[in-house]
Amino acid sequence: MGDRGPGHRTALILARLEVDYLRQLYYRVGERLVVRSWVRRLGTKSFTIRQELIQDGEVAIRADVVLVQFDYASNATRALTDDERAHWSRYLEPAD
């Protein structure tokens, strides 16, 4: 993904990062924390990923990350391809 042929450079760029620190985290030697990630929104040129860091069964940190497809050759954003949309759709948040 992201490579559309020779000399054509595209990438995902970080457009927005919002982080909420919801509770204190504790350092415990050897402890493995849980990070859940999913796609919250899939737009034409961008999508939002939600990540939650969980300790002791509670969300301690929540982050929303907006990523935008960017074409360096034209110095502009671009639409997601059908393949990219299909890839990220697999991680969409289930409907309530």
SULQUITA-V436027 format. One record per residue. RES is the residue in one small letter. PSI is psi in radians with two decimals (999 if undefined). Layout:
# SULQUITA-V436027
res=[RES	RES]
psi=[PSI	PSI]
This chain:
# SULQUITA-V436027
res=[m	g	d	r	g	p	g	h	r	t	a	l	i	l	a	r	l	e	v	d	y	l	r	q	l	y	y	r	v	g	e	r	l	v	v	r	s	w	v	r	r	l	g	t	k	s	f	t	i	r	q	e	l	i	q	d	g	e	v	a	i	r	a	d	v	v	l	v	q	f	d	y	a	s	n	a	t	r	a	l	t	d	d	e	r	a	h	w	s	r	y	l	e	p	a	d]
psi=[2.58	-0.27	1.97	0.50	2.98	2.34	0.01	1.82	2.10	2.78	2.90	2.30	2.59	2.04	-0.52	2.48	2.08	2.16	2.30	2.16	1.85	-0.46	2.86	2.48	2.64	2.32	2.16	2.08	2.23	-0.08	2.41	2.20	2.77	2.31	2.12	2.41	2.46	2.85	2.16	-0.61	2.42	1.90	-2.88	-0.78	-0.17	2.94	2.77	2.27	2.33	2.36	2.42	2.32	2.21	2.32	2.38	0.61	0.11	2.53	2.15	-0.63	2.37	2.27	2.41	2.21	2.14	2.11	2.44	2.38	2.29	2.36	1.90	-0.49	-0.71	-0.07	0.79	2.78	2.81	2.82	2.62	2.45	2.93	-0.69	-0.74	-0.76	-0.75	-0.73	-0.95	-0.45	-0.48	-0.36	0.21	2.52	2.31	2.55	2.50	999]
